[in-house]
Amino acid sequence: MELHQIRYFLALCQELNFTRAAEQCGVAQSSLTRAIKALEIELGGALFHRERANTHLSKLGQKVRPFLEQAYGHVEGAKRQAQDFLRLQTISLRLGLMSTIASAQLIELVAALRTRHPGIALQVADGGAAALQERLLGGELDVAIYALPGLASDDRLDHLPLYREPFVVVMVDTHRLARRETVRMAELAGEPYLWRLHCEHADGIDAAFAQHNVDGPTVFQSDRDEWILAMAAAGLGYALMPARSAPHPGVAALRLIEPEITREIALVTPRGRPDAPSVGVLVHEVMRRRWSGTPALAVEQARSHTSRGEGDHLRKIDTASLSR
């Protein structure tokens, strides 16, 4: 049985006319007729009853039709998979990663991309959130992972939330507050401050300082978290930073309350820009991973909406495939 015989058979099932079926397949009617005859010989009986103006499927034709449709569908699916695979061998992915995200999970993600999709030419750049967003909108990046206040309401961008992360207070582990699990912002009044210059929540933190009358002196400033942590360990002052970036020898990390400050890490793409196949690959890898020990927030939100019978409001997520 040849693939073209199946294609001719399915066309004839649709048209029930040898002339139109041959035109649909782009072959001469005699070629289509010979192919159908050969298929009937192989299957052991007539597939169609040929009457003057009433060609119709025989009982045998009706019986084998769903199997031949399925077989042809599998072959066409295999062709598409092969074409997608070949395209992935020659494409690139320009990925931006926010420099204030703890590196462990991002390194695992990059390693998985390199291992599972070696044909993608991966280019990774790090930077602050605002700089990454500017490069993303300017066409220098295909996709980025970062956090910014108000990201969800920016109509220039599509975003898939991955996880939320609280801010903590870091200070030397011999500080008078270090044995506690939590600290109120007001309790930091007068304490020397270590300023993380690249913090994407700087405006919100400054507003909270003003609200709670926290006005201690800024004794050190840097855009490198390792320097901030080193100064905290040396007892120079305290800093506010994301919880997953806080572990460091000699440093205590206290959960900040009143107010709590959190950030939402998301995968971001420009809205309206056609996605390259490599972006789809990255989305799948990101969504199948666990972030901070749980599935990506976007996956949980999509499943919640699906369970309530609502439409899929989250772009790029195939909840059926991700639930397997």
N, C-alpha and C positions, 0 to 999 in steps of 0.2 A: 504494500500500500504506500503510495507516494503522497507527499504533502499537497501537491497541486491537485491531486484527485479529490482530497478532502475539501480543499478550497472550492473546487468546481461544484462538488456535491452540495455544499452549504449555500453557494450562490443560487443553485437551481432550486433548493428548498425555499429560498426567499422569493425568487421570481416566478417559479413554476412556469417558466417559458425558456426554452433552450436558446433562443436568439438573444433575449435580454440578459440571460445569465452569462452567455459568452461575451457580450458587450461589457458587462460589469467586470468580468475577469480579464478583459483585454486580449482575448484569443479568438480564433476562428471557431464557428459553431461546430465544424467537423472535429476539431481537436477536443472540444469539451465533450462532444458525444462519445468519442473514442475513450476518453478518460472515464466517463461514467460507466460505459460498457465494461471496461477492464475492472472497475471496482465491483460491479455486479457479479462478474465471473469469480472474483476473489472471495466475495461474501456469500456466494452460492444462490443468488436469486435476484429478481428485479427489485430495484429500489424505487422506481417510478412507474406508474401506469401512464402510457403515452396515448392519449386520445386527441382528436383533432384540435379542440380548443379547451381541453381540460386535462392538462398534465398535472398529476397529483401523486403524493407519496404513497407507496405501497405499505402494507403492514410491516414488512421487513425494513423499509426505509424509515418508518416511524420509530421502529425499535432501535435502530442503530444511530439515529440522528443525535440524541443527547450525548452519546459516547464520542462521536466524531466532533461535535461542538466542543466538548471538554478537551479532547486531545488537541484540537487546533488552537484552543485558547491557551493551553499549556505551552505549546510551541511558540506562539506569539509572545507569551510572557517571558519565556526563556530568551527570545531575541531582544526584548526590551531590557532585560537584566544585563545581557551581554553588552548592549550598546551603552547602558549607563556605566557599566564597569569600565569600558574602554574610554569613555569621556572622563572618568575620574582619574585615569592615568595621566592626563595632560592638563589638569586644572590646578589652580592655586587657591589658597585660603589665607587672607590677610586678617589676622586675629589680634585684637587689642585686649590686654589684660590690665586691670587697675592695679597699680603698684602697692596699694594699701591692703590688698586681700592677702591673707595668709597663703603662702605659696604651695603648701602640701597638696591640696585638692586640685589646684590648677596644674601642677606638675603631673599629677596622675592623669588628668584629662588630656594634656598634650601627649603624654606617653601612649595613652590608649589610641589617640588619633594616629600617631606614627606607626603603631603596631598593627592596628586593624585596617588602616587605609594608607598603606605606604605609597600609593600613587599620587596622593595629594601633596603638592608642594606647599608646605606649611610655612608661613612667615608670621612670627610672633613679635609684637611690640608692647612694651609696658609704658605706663604713664599715669598721670593724675586723671581723675574722672572727667573733668571739664575738657582737658586736652584730648582725651580719647573721643569724647562726643564730637568735638570740632573736627577731628580727622575723619570720623565716621560719616558725618554729614558732608564733608568735603570730598568724599570718594576715595580717601587714602586707605581706608579699612573696609572690609566686607562686613565684619561683625565685631562686637566688643562685649566684654563682661565687666560691668562696673556698677556703682551705686551713685545716685544723685537725688537729692530731695526734689519732688515734683516730676520725676521721670515718667510716672504713670499717666500724667496729664499732658505730656508733650506730644502734640498731634503730628510731629515730624518723624516720630519713631515708633516702632513696634518693640515691645519688650516681653520677655518671658521670665517671671520672677523665679529665682532659684532657692534662696533661703534668706531668713532674717537673722541679724546678728546684733546683740546689744553692745553698747559701749560700757567699758569698765574704767575704774580709776586704778592706775598703776603707781606704786610708790615703793620705796625701799622696805624690805620685810621687817625692819626694826622700828618702823614708824609707829606712833602711838595708836593709829587707827588700823594697823595692818592685820591685827588678829580678828577683825570683824569680817563678816561676809558681805555686808552692805554698807554704803555710806550715802548720806544725803548731801546734795550739792552745797547746801548752806553750811555744812560742817567743814567745807574746804576754804572758808573765808580766811584771808590772810596768809594762806599757804603759798610757797613759791611754785610757780607754774612752768611746765615744760610745754612749749607750743609746737604742735605738729603742723607745719606750714601747709602741707598738702591735704589736710583733712577736708573731705567733701561736705561735712556737716559743720564747718567752722562758723557760719552765720547763725545757725541754730544754737550752737554751744555758746557763742558770745551773747546771744539774747537771753539764754538761761542764766549765764553769769550775772548779767545786769539785773534780771528779775530777782535773783536770790542774793544780791549784794556780795558777790564773790569777786574781790578786786585785788587778790594777791599779786606780787610782782612777777613778771615774766623773766626768768633767769636764764633760759636757754630756748633756742628755736632751731628747728631743723626739718628738712623734708625727708629724712631717713629715719624710719622707725627704730632701727637697731641703735642709733645714737640716742634717741629719746629714751629707750629702755636702759641703755648703759648709764645715762645720767640719773635715771630714777634709781637704779641699783646702787649708784654712788651716793644716794641721799640728797641729791641736788634739789629735788622737787617732785611734783606729781604731774601726771598727764592723763588725758582721756583718750582711749583708743579702743578699737574693736576687740571683742573678747578673744577671738581666735589668734590675734596677733600679739596678745599680752604675755604668754609664757616666756619667762626669762629667769636665769639664775639670780637670786637675791632680790627678786621683785615679787610683791604681793599684788594680786588683782582683786579688787572689790567691786561687787555689782553696784552700779549707780542707781539710786532711787530718788524720787522727788526732785527733779523729774527723771523718768527713764528716757534714754536716747537710744534709738535703734536705727539700723540702716538695712535696706533690702537690696541684695545683690541680684542683678538681672542680666540676662543675655539680650543684647540690643542690636537691632538692625534698622536701617533707614526705611521708613514707610514708603511704599510705592516703587521701590527699586526691585527689579526682578532678581530673585535669589539664584545664585549659582548652585549647581548640584553639591558643591563642597559645603555650602552653608546648611543645606538639608542634612548632610552627613553629621556636621557639628551639632545641629539641633538634636538629632537622634542620640548622639553620644552624651550630650549634656542632660537630656531628659531621662536617660536610662540610668544615670548615676544617682547615688545617694549623697545628699549635701547635708553636712552636720548631722549625719545619721538617719536622715529621713528623705523620702522622694522629693524631687523639686516641687516648690510651691505651685508652679504652673500645672504640673501633673495632678496634684491633689485638687486644685481648683477645677480643672477640666473634668475630673471624675465626679466631683460633687455636682457640677452642672448637669452632667450626663445622667446621674442617678435621679435627678429631679426632673428629667425629661426636657431640659432646656437645650437650646442650640449650642453648638460648639463656638464659644466666644473667644477662644484662645487660638490664635493663629499658629500654624505649623505643628499642632499636637495631634497625633493619632492615638487616642486613648485606648483603642482596642489593641494596638500592637504594643503599647507601653505597659499594659496590664499583664502581659504574658510573662 
